[in-house]
Amino acid sequence: MNANFENMSLDELKSLKKDLDKAIDTYENRKKAEARKLLDEHAQKLGFKLEELATDKPMKSKKSVASKYQNPSDANQKWTGRGRKPKFVTEHLNNGGKLEDLLIR
């Protein structure tokens, strides 16, 4: 591609740069979409859906974890003991309480 940049205005150059930046940013996504289309077509010719071929193992579902701790003043506020401590737990601990005090029995 031969472009004569010398004869272009500043607005034309900026527009061209913007278009090039967009093309560069979306290049990988466009190539992945092309590859997926080809793979979909090939899988269909073989009588499958691509999703069926993408994995040999069935997807594991996330198991819910039972709550271990409960707010004594509001039984609807519970915590599994994983992740960030909820406000009722931190307040209880800051007031000198023990985590064991909040155990669901």
PyMOL commands that set and color helices and strands:
alter all, ss='L'
color gray80, all
select helices_A, chain A and resi 5-7+10-45+50-53+87-94+99-102
alter helices_A, ss='H'
color red, helices_A
select strands_A, chain A and resi 69-71+74-79
alter strands_A, ss='S'
color yellow, strands_A
deselect
rebuild
show_as cartoon
